[in-house]
Amino acid sequence: MEAQVEGVDLLGDAPEWQERALCSQTDPEAFFPEKGGSTREAKRICGRCDVKAECLEYALGHDERFGIWGGLSERERRKLKRRVA
């Protein structure tokens, strides 16, 4: 049995939901745009993704500071965390 924390394999494998994520089947550059770059394509993909909620929960729980996670940018995730706190 492998050690796991919140669905993350401690031996280095990705969370199980990431295998089902649409972003894993597309260009990762869309999800990590340069400063000022468009997030439109990444958010469009996230909008159709079955694991969007799990992705956002993971990003919030792991304080992901870069990229589009669960359909939200870094700035949007910070605002969400402030509203919840």
N, C-alpha and C positions, 0 to 999 in steps of 0.2 A: 504494500500500500504506500502510495506517495504522500508526502507531507503537503498539505494545502492550507492556505489562508484565504478566506473570501473568494474561493474559486481560482486562486493563483497557485500554480505548482511551484513550490519553493526550489525545485531543481532547475528552474529557468524557463520552463514552458509557459506559453501565453495562457491567459484565462480561457476556459473552454468556449465561452461565447464568441471570442475573437475569430474562431474558425468559421462562424456563420455570418460574420460582419461583412457587409457589402464593400467596405473600404479595403478589406484584405484581397479583394478581387479587382481593385482599380489602382491607378497611379497614386502612390502615397504622397507625392508632391502636392497634390490638390489639398491635402489635409494639413499641410505645413507650409502655407504660403509665406513669402517674404513679407516683411513689415509693409503694410499698406496694400498688399496684394488682395485679390478677390477671394472671398470665402464661398461665393455663390455655388460653385460646382460641388464642393464638399458638403455643403448644407443640403443641396438637392439630393445627393446620394444618401445622406443620413435620414432624410425625410422618408425614404422608402425602405429603410433598414429595420429588420425584425428585432435586432438587439440594441436599438438606440438607447433605451432606458438603462440597460446593463452597462453600456459604454459610458454614459454620463455618470452613473453611479460610481463606476471605477475611477473616472477622471477626478471626480470630486473627492473621493476617498483617498486617492493617491496624490492629490495636489498637483495634477498635471498642469504645467504652466505654459505649454506650447501646443499649438495645433488645434484642430477642430475635433472635439470629442462629444458624442451624443448630440450632434447638431449645434453645439455652442462653441463660440470662440473663447479665447482666454479671458477677454474682458467680460463677456456674457456670463461665464462661470464665476468670475469674481463677484459680479453683481448679485448673482443667485445666492452665493454663499453669504453675502452680507444681509440679504433679505431674510434668509433662513436663521441666521445667528441671532 
